[in-house]
Structures are given as structure tokens and as C-alpha cells.
Amino acid sequence: MSDSENNPTAIELQLRWGDMDPLNHVNNVQFARLLEETRVRAMDLWFDGDSRAVLGPILIARQDIEYVRPLHYSPDPAKVLIWVSRVGESSFTFDYEMLDAWGKRVALAKTVCVAADLETESARAIPDGAKRVLNAHLGDPAPMR
């Protein structure tokens, strides 16, 4: 389980045989896709399937992944723990801990999201209702190096 005192949301993700690379572990590029799937599923849960209406469009401003050990394919799902570590006026940060099918930590990550006005291509304020939801999932930052 996580080293932090957060109350993260656990999302199980099925790995695909095709996610592996010639070294017989899940390719590092696939981690970004797994994190994206985790964000989409968590937001769907947190916002009762209505994140676009409550939060509006968001863009990814930054993503950091710290690889701890190789992620090996298993027919059993991997698990990603996700929470929010910071909520600002126009941006917020997701933190993650990725575990393999045997419960071993394989990665830690952060994604900075910005609430976006797509017409002006600029940041906008996060709506108050969305801030309440995000703050309900607030925890300590992932213990990255």
C-alpha cells in the first residue's frame, strides 16, 4: 500500500500483452496511457460521470513519472492509486502510485492539469463546484525523489 497518509482512489487496470516491449516488461510509453486511463476513471467516479459539465475542459501542462521497477505483464490487473495533491486557482495536480499485480510499487507520478478556455487558449479559473470535488480527494504529494 502507499507510504503516504492519503486516502487515494484505487483504479484497477488490465494490462495488454501488446503493452510489452522486447525486454519483456510494459513499455515506459504505456505508463502515460495507463495514467490517462486512471485519470479518466477517477474523474468519472469523483464527478458522478459529469466532470466535463462541472470542471470544463482541462489540458495537461506537465507529467512526471518516476519508474521504480519494471512492470511485468500479468493477466491479473495492475492497480493505480490516484489523489489530488494541490488545487490552485486555475490548475491542480494529480498524484499516483502504480502497483503491479503482486502489489509492488512500479512507479510514482504527477500530472499538472490546467482549466482551459479553448477559445482564448488561456487558463481560466476552476469552478467552485469542481474545486470542492478536487479538494475532497486532497492528500500529500507522492513521495517522489
C-alpha positions as CSV (number, residue, x, y, z in Angstrom):
1,M,0.0,0.0,0.0
2,S,1.0,3.6,-0.3
3,D,3.6,5.2,2.0
4,S,1.5,8.4,2.3
5,E,-1.3,9.0,4.6
6,N,-3.6,9.9,1.7
7,N,-7.0,8.3,1.1
8,P,-6.4,7.6,-2.6
9,T,-8.9,6.1,-5.1
10,A,-7.8,2.7,-6.3
11,I,-8.3,2.0,-10.0
12,E,-7.6,-1.5,-11.4
13,L,-6.3,-1.6,-15.0
14,Q,-5.9,-4.6,-17.2
15,L,-2.6,-4.8,-18.9
16,R,-2.4,-5.9,-22.5
17,W,0.1,-8.4,-23.9
18,G,0.9,-5.8,-26.6
19,D,2.0,-3.3,-24.0
20,M,5.2,-5.2,-23.5
21,D,8.5,-4.3,-25.2
22,P,11.4,-6.5,-26.4
23,L,12.7,-6.5,-22.8
24,N,9.6,-8.3,-21.7
25,H,8.1,-5.6,-19.5
26,V,5.5,-3.0,-20.1
27,N,7.0,-0.2,-22.2
28,N,7.6,3.1,-20.5
29,V,5.4,4.9,-23.0
30,Q,2.4,2.8,-21.9
31,F,2.7,4.2,-18.4
32,A,1.4,7.6,-19.7
33,R,-1.6,5.8,-21.2
34,L,-2.3,3.9,-18.0
35,L,-2.1,7.2,-16.1
36,E,-4.5,8.8,-18.5
37,E,-7.0,5.9,-18.1
38,T,-6.7,6.2,-14.4
39,R,-7.4,10.0,-14.5
40,V,-10.5,9.5,-16.7
41,R,-11.9,6.7,-14.5
42,A,-11.2,8.6,-11.2
43,M,-12.8,11.8,-12.5
44,D,-15.8,9.8,-13.7
45,L,-16.2,8.4,-10.2
46,W,-15.5,11.7,-8.4
47,F,-17.8,13.8,-10.6
48,D,-20.6,11.2,-10.9
49,G,-19.9,10.9,-14.6
50,D,-20.2,14.6,-15.2
51,S,-16.7,16.0,-14.9
52,R,-16.9,17.9,-18.2
53,A,-20.0,19.8,-17.1
54,V,-18.7,20.6,-13.6
55,L,-15.0,21.2,-14.4
56,G,-15.0,22.1,-18.1
57,P,-12.1,21.4,-20.4
58,I,-8.6,20.7,-19.0
59,L,-5.2,20.5,-20.6
60,I,-2.2,18.6,-19.3
61,A,0.6,21.1,-18.5
62,R,3.2,18.6,-17.1
63,Q,3.6,15.0,-16.4
64,D,6.4,13.4,-14.4
65,I,6.9,9.7,-14.0
66,E,9.4,8.1,-11.7
67,Y,10.0,4.5,-12.7
68,V,10.7,2.3,-9.6
69,R,10.9,-1.1,-11.2
70,P,9.8,-2.8,-14.4
71,L,6.1,-3.6,-14.7
72,H,5.7,-7.1,-16.0
73,Y,2.6,-8.4,-17.8
74,S,0.1,-10.4,-15.8
75,P,-3.4,-11.5,-16.6
76,D,-4.3,-10.0,-13.2
77,P,-4.8,-6.2,-13.2
78,A,-2.3,-3.6,-12.1
79,K,-3.6,-1.0,-9.6
80,V,-3.1,2.7,-9.7
81,L,-3.8,4.8,-6.6
82,I,-4.8,8.4,-7.5
83,W,-5.4,11.5,-5.5
84,V,-5.1,15.3,-5.8
85,S,-2.0,16.9,-4.1
86,R,-2.7,20.5,-5.0
87,V,-5.6,22.7,-6.1
88,G,-4.8,26.2,-7.3
89,E,-6.9,28.9,-8.9
90,S,-6.6,27.5,-12.5
91,S,-4.6,24.3,-12.1
92,F,-4.4,21.2,-10.0
93,T,-2.1,18.2,-9.6
94,F,-3.0,14.5,-9.6
95,D,-0.5,12.2,-7.9
96,Y,-0.3,8.5,-8.4
97,E,1.2,5.3,-7.1
98,M,1.2,2.4,-9.6
99,L,1.4,-1.2,-8.3
100,D,1.9,-4.4,-10.2
101,A,-0.4,-7.4,-9.9
102,W,1.6,-8.6,-6.9
103,G,1.2,-5.2,-5.0
104,K,4.8,-4.0,-5.6
105,R,5.3,-0.3,-6.4
106,V,6.4,0.1,-10.0
107,A,6.0,3.9,-10.4
108,L,5.1,7.2,-8.9
109,A,3.8,10.1,-11.0
110,K,2.3,13.6,-11.1
111,T,0.2,15.3,-13.6
112,V,-0.5,19.0,-13.6
113,C,-3.8,19.9,-15.2
114,V,-4.9,23.4,-16.2
115,A,-8.5,24.5,-16.6
116,A,-8.6,25.9,-20.1
117,D,-10.6,28.4,-22.1
118,L,-10.3,26.7,-25.5
119,E,-11.5,29.8,-27.4
120,T,-8.8,32.2,-26.0
121,E,-6.2,29.4,-25.5
122,S,-5.6,30.5,-21.9
123,A,-6.1,29.3,-18.4
124,R,-9.3,30.0,-16.6
125,A,-10.5,29.7,-13.0
126,I,-11.5,26.3,-11.8
127,P,-15.2,26.5,-10.9
128,D,-16.1,26.4,-7.2
129,G,-18.1,23.1,-7.5
130,A,-15.1,21.4,-9.2
131,K,-12.7,22.8,-6.5
132,R,-14.9,21.2,-3.8
133,V,-14.7,17.8,-5.6
134,L,-11.0,18.0,-6.1
135,N,-10.4,19.2,-2.5
136,A,-12.4,16.2,-1.3
137,H,-9.6,14.0,-2.8
138,L,-6.7,16.1,-1.5
139,G,-3.7,14.3,0.0
140,D,0.1,14.6,0.5
141,P,2.3,14.8,-2.6
142,A,3.6,11.4,-3.9
143,P,7.0,10.6,-2.3
144,M,9.0,11.1,-5.5
145,R,12.8,11.5,-5.4
